[in-house]
Amino acid sequence: MADRNLRDYAAELKMRVEYIHSLVEAAEAEGIVYGNSGGKDSALVGILCKMACDNTVGVLMPCSSKRNFEEDTRDALEVAEHYGIRTRTVDLTPVRDAEVEQLKTATPLTQMAMANIAPRLRMTTLYAIAASENLLVAGTGNRSEGYMGYFTKWGDGAYDFNPISDLTVTEIYQFLQWLSAPACVIKKAPSAGLFEGQTDETEMGITYAAIDRFLLTGEAEEKDARILRRYHRRSEHKRRPISTYEDYRKEKESNGN
């Protein structure tokens, strides 16, 4: 599936749309809500969800970052207008500021702890809307991020379903090109927008091209392989089901201990 010329995008699009539609029907939901960040992943998810369910709502949730209020907002609105996706905006800046002030009374916050507040507030927002309107929450994480653990646990890593989790970043760009998506989401550098100047590749120290090469072919330069192994190992807890005593007990019993 690495070569876009060998893919049957029409058939793949049809199956992904059927998948989403079947979930909405099975849940007896009224529609879908997702975070419209102005990036490639949310763009593809929004397109797929809109094709499957007319009542698809993309929520813009800027939070402190200047990029959120400028470039990301412009791109998110362009995608939404292009595909007729209804949008809403919830400014989470004052909520985050209030949370940070209260947390300071409990513990000194690390940079990582601070960065993860916004994604968790965004998911809280999406689930509040979903619960109020009987909607399903669509996830926007891709395969490359999943392997690296480059997502926030109980933040963007939480959702009711995810229609693009099997696609690498490279494949998502190719899919968007086939769909003739707005250039703004295809050309911009991938960024979670967690702080000013942040980009995914700079923060991880490896390009998505290198990650995807490894995922699709098993090949990697030694420097990249070390980064891949480290990120994947350290983030294993994010991909495992929640640990419970019952699971531990059953494992012990099955081993005869």
Secondary structure, DSSP 8 states (H G I E B T S, - for coil): ---GGG--HHHHHHHHHHHHHHHHHHTT-SEEEEE--SSHHHHHHHHHHHHH-S-EEEEE---S-HHIIIIIHHHHHHHHHHHT-EEEE---HHHHHHHHHHHTTT----HHHHHHHHHHHHHHHHHHHHHHHTEEEB----HHHHHHT-S-TTTTT--SB-SSTT--HHHHHHHHHHTT--HHHHHS-----SSTT--HHHHHTS-HHHHHHHHHHS---HHHHHHHHHHHHHTHHHHS----HHHHHHHHHHTT-
